[in-house]
Amino acid sequence: MGFVDEVTVFVRGGRGGDGANSILREPYKPRGGPDGGNGGRGGDVVFEVDPGLRDLTSLADHPHQRAESGRPGARRNADGADGADLVVPVPDGARVEDEEGLLADLVGARSRAVVARGGRGGRGNAALAGPANRVPRSAEAGELGEERRLRVELRIVADVGLVGLPNAGKSTLLSRLTAAKPKIAHYPFTTLTPNLGVAGREDRFVVADVPGLVEGAHEGRGLGDRFLRHVSRCRALVLVVDLSSVDPAADLETVRSELAAYDPALVERPALVAGTKADLVQDPRAAAEALGPGTMVVSGASGEGVEALAERVGALAREAAASAEERQPVVVLRPARPPFVVRREGERFRVVGRGVERWVAETDFDDPAKVERLQRRLAKEGVERQLARSGARRGDEIVIGDRAFEFLPEGESRGKA
């Protein structure tokens, strides 16, 4: 598989372990009482930046990521073990989004974000005992872990980005400025994925060769929007122009226009212009002057101007690093999960929630008073309203925990085994 900078993954936190329902029974202890332990917490799914990764290939190969579930509680007040967190390595610059928008923007080594939380463990009957019910005969089930469908995209983090039209000589410049060995050919669109190299002797900096842009790139033409997002991370830019083209000034204007259309802030970043392929032009200095003062004249083939360009790019990188804000990871904190959710399963509906499932499990359905009390609690919690919003109609089957009910909107639900 080639370079992957965009992938969809499905993550699920571990399920919490079930609480234990146990009564202590030993000789000479007629009132041993409940001794069921609590279930363990489910593991979280965590994305963590690994500087050794270059792209999202590992996630593309394994799009389903699930954390370990918690262990159930046991008798003698033994709590179940917590499930282990699943730490998923991602490259520096990974941006994570879910259905609600940005979830995390991970920049910097070892930056991490929890993308799916594990469920809480259920309480054993020992923890449920109280003055009103000294010997509970049931325990809580473990809570399900969060499930999310995530879109992960990579935005390469580099100090300097080489930007230009196709076949402008960006890859050749990268090979001259750094030890990188990108594919170089005499036809457009040779570079289809960003290439990185490290330049400098004392103050080292990262240079990115971004695939060539075309007119309309900000609208997605030529996959330009995918390439431009990598430019958004660069602190400084080198605008690479082919001096041997028909109209170098128009080429430069096209590049600047596409950058401004994609993100106006890109035009304000420290930048310099490098005119390449000077060996193919009779008067390269005159051609460079048409691009504006300060334009560097370079030939990747002969090496002309490469040393001077390297010094200018190094100074540009230092200037940009001094003026730019330190890159920081961003993790969006969302409100706590709702007390319950309603899911449609074919012709029936399932209500999932720690509280509502516990109420059903603790109800004695042979006692009409307790059934009525359960109905009032479910109505007060808003279960009936949410079912109606989800499309439930009178007579539909509703499942809560291991119990099935007939949906009666007036609050007259009755359970059935």
N, C-alpha and C positions, 0 to 999 in steps of 0.2 A: 504494500500500500504506500502511495506517495505522501507528500506533505498534506496534513489534515489540519485545517484551522477553524473548522466549524463542525459540531456534532450534537446530536440529540441523545440524551441519556435518561434513564429511568432509575431513580434512587428510592430506597425504602429503608427506614429505620427499623431496628429490631423490635419484635413484639415483647412486651413486658411479660414476665413469668406469672403464672397463676398463683394466687395465694392458696395455702393448704387448709383443708377442712379436717381437723383432727381433734379427738378428745383423748386426754391422757387417761390411760387405764393401767393401773398398777395395783398389786396387792396392798391392802391397808391404806389405800388412798381412794375412798369412795367418791370424793368430790375433786377429782384431779382437775377437771375443767378443760376448757379449750386450750390447745397448744399448737395450733397450726401456724407455721411461719409465713412471712411475706415473700412474694415473688420478686425476682431481681429485675432491675431496669434493663430495657432493651438498648442495644448499642446505637450510637449516632453514626451517620455517614458524614465524613469530614473531607473537604477538599483542601489540600495543602500544596503550596508551591514547591516544586523540586527543580532547582536550577539546572539539573542535568537533562531535563526534558526539553525537546525542541518544538514539538507540536502535540496534537491531540490524538495521535495514532492509538495509544494505549486505551483511551476511552472509546474510540471508534470500534476497536476490537472487542471491548467488553462494555456494551452500553447498559447493561443491567447490573446495578451495584446494590447489594443488600447487606446490612449490618447483622451481627449476631443477635439472636433473641436472648432474653433473660431466662434464667433457670427457674423452675417452680419452687415454691416453698415446700417445707417438709415438716413432719411431726417434731415434737420437742422444741418448738419455736425456732427451728432452723430456717433462716432466710435463704432464698435462692441466690446464686451468683449473678452479678450483673453481666449482660452481654458485652463483648468487646467492641469498641468503636472500630469502624472501618475507615481507615485513612487512605484516601485516593490521591495519588500524586498527579499534579497538573503543572503545565509550564508557566513560567513567569509571564504575567499579562493576561491570564485567563479571566474572562468575563462571564458570569453565570446569571442567567435569567430564568424565571418561571412564568406561569401564566399571568402573574400580577405585575411583572416588570423586573427591574434589576434586583438581584439577590446578593451578589458579591462581585467585587472587582479586585482580583488578587494580584498585587504587585509587590515584589520583594521576596527574597528567599524565606521560606518557612511561614509565609503568611497563610492563614487558614480560615475557613468558615464552615460552620455546621450547616449542611444543606438539607438534611432530613433527620429529625430528632427521633430517638427511640421512645417507645411507649413506657409508661410507668408500670411498675409491678403491682399486681393485685395484693390487697391486704389479706392475711390469713385470718381465721376466725378468732385467734387470740387477740389480734389488734382490733377486731370489731366488737369485742365484748364490752359491755357498759352496764350502767344501772338498770336500763330498760330491758336489756337482753344479756343476761350473764353468760349464757351458753349458746352462742350463735351456731346454727347448724349449716351454715353456708360460708363461703369465702368469695372474695372478689376475683374476677378474671383479670388477666393482664391486659393492659391497653395496647392497641395496635400502634405500630410505629407510623410516622408520617410517610406518605408516598408523594413523590413529585416527578413531574416530567420537566426536565431542564434542557435549556438550550445553552451550550457552552461554545464560546467563540474565543479565538486567540487574537490578541492585539500585541504584536511584537514590541518589546521594550528595548529601545536603542537610543544612543546619544545623538547620532547623526543619521539621517536618512537620505539616500541618493534617489532623487525623483526626476523623471523625465519621460519623454515619449518612447515608444518601442524602438529598439535598436539605436538608442542614443549613446551607448557605450558605458552604461552604468556598471554592468558586470565586470567589464575590463578594468574600470577604475577601482572597483572593490578588490579585484585580484592584485592590483598594483599597490593599493593602500594597506592591505592586510594580507594574511597568509591564506585567506579563503580561496577555494578553487571552484568557483561557479562555472556552470556550462556557458560557453561563449561560442557564438556562431554568427554568420553574416546574414541572418534573416530575422525579421521582427518576431517578437513574442518568444524568443529563446528562453527567457526567464519567466516561468509560470508560478513560481513560489518565491517568497522572500529569502534572501541569503544573508547571513550574518558573518561579520569578521571583526577581529579585535585589532585596533591600530594604536600607534603611539609607543614610545619607549619608556618614558617615566610616568607620565599621566596617561594611562591606557583608557581607551574609550571604545564603545561598540558602534560599528557602522552597519547599516542595513541597506541592502540593494532591493528596492521595492519594484515589483514587476511593472512594465511600462503602462502608462496611462494613454487613453485616447480621448478625443473630444466626446463629451457626454459621459465620461467615466463616473461622475457623481450621481448619475441616474442609473448606474449599473451596466452601461455599455462596455463591452469587453471585460466584464467582471471587475470593472473599475472600482465599484463601491467596496468590494471585498479587499482590493489592494489598498484603497485609501484609508481603511480603518487601521492598517498597520502604520501608516504615516502619522496618525493622530497621537501615537505614543512618543514620537521622536522629539527631542528637545530642540534640535536644530536641523536645517535642511540644506542640501546641496542640490540646486536645480541644474540638471545636466542637459546640455543642448548640443546637438550635432551641428558643428559649424559647416559641414559639407552638404547639409540639406538645402532644399530649394529656398526656404525662407526661415532662417534660424530665429529671427525676432518673432515671427508669428508662432513658431513652436513654443518659445518661452512664454508668450502671452497665453497660449492654450493651457500650458501647465499651471500657470498662476490662476487662471480662471477656474480650472477644475478644483484646485485646492480651496479657493475662496468659496465656490459653490457648495463644496462638501462641508467645510467648517471655516468660517471667516477668521477664526483665531489662528489658523495655520499660516495665513499671510503675515501675521504679526510676529512670527517666531524668527529668531536669528537665522539668516540664510545668506548664501553666496551663490553666484552663478559660475558654472564651469563649462567652457566651450571645449568639446572633445573633437577627436579626429582631425587635429591640426595638421597632420601629415598629408591629408587629402585636400587641403586648401592652399592656393597660391599665396594669399596674404591673410594668414589667420588673425593677425593683430587687428586688421581693419574689420574683419568679420566679427571679432569679439567686441570692438568698440560700438558696433551697432546694437549690442545687447545691453549696453549701459556701462558706466564706469565701475572699475573693480572686478570685471569679469576675468576669470582665470583661463588661460590658454593651455590645453593639455593634449597630449597624444599618448594614448595607452599603448599603441604599437611601438613607438620609438622611445617612449619614456620622457619626452619633453614636458617640462613643467610639473611632473609628478611630485618631485621633492617640495617645490614651492606650494603646491596644492595641499600636500600632507601637513605642512606647517600651518597654513591658513585654516584647514579643517580642524587641526588640534586646538588652535586658538579659539575657533568658533565653538568647539565642544566645551572648552573651559569657561568661556563667556556664558554659554547657555546654562551650564551646570550651576554657575554662581548666581544667576538671576532667577532660575526656575525654582519653584517650590519643591521640597523633597517629596518624592513619590510615596504615597501612603495607600495601603489597601483600604477598600471600602466594603463594609458589611452592613446590609440593611436589616434592621431589627423589625420584625413583624409582630403584630398583636398575638396574644396567646391563642392557641387553637380553640375553636368553638366547643361548647360542652357536648355537642353531638352533631352528627352529620347524617343526612338521608341519602341513601344510594338506591338506585333502581336496579333490580336484578331480574330482567325479563318481565314477567307479569306481576311481580311482587316488589315490595319495597323493604329495605333493611335500614334500621336505625342503629347507628354505631356511636357509642359514647360510654365512657366509664361509669358515669352516674346512673344513666337510665338502665344500662345493663345490670348494674348492681341492684337497683330497685326491683327489677323483674326477678332476678335470681333469689332475692330474699322474700318474695311474696308467696304466701301460702294461698294457692288458687282454690283451695277447698273452703276458704273462709271468705264469705261475701264482703265482710267489712274491710278486710285487707285488700281485696281486689278493687273495691271502691276507692280506697285510699291511694292505691297505685294509679288509678285513672286520674284522680285529682292532681297528683304530683306530675304526671306526664303532661297534662293539659297546662298546668302552671309553668312548666319548663318550656312550653312552646312547641312540643313535638307535633301536636295535632295541626297547628298552623303551618309548620314547615312541611309536613306531609302533603297538605293541601296545595302549597306552593309548588311542590315537586310533581304534582299531577295525580296524586292519589284520589280515588273516588270511593264512594260508599261500596262496601263489599270486597274491596281489594285486600290482598293478604299482606300483613305487616309483620316483619320478623324483628324481634329484639332479643339478642342473646340466643338461647336455644328454644324460645317460645314464639309461636305464631299467633297472630290476632286477626280478627276481622275488623276492618276500618269502618267505624261508625262516627262520622264527624260531630254528632251531637254529644260526644263524650260517653257513649254507652258501649265501648269496646268490651269484648269478652275474649278471654284466652281459650286456647284449645291445645291439647297435648300434641 
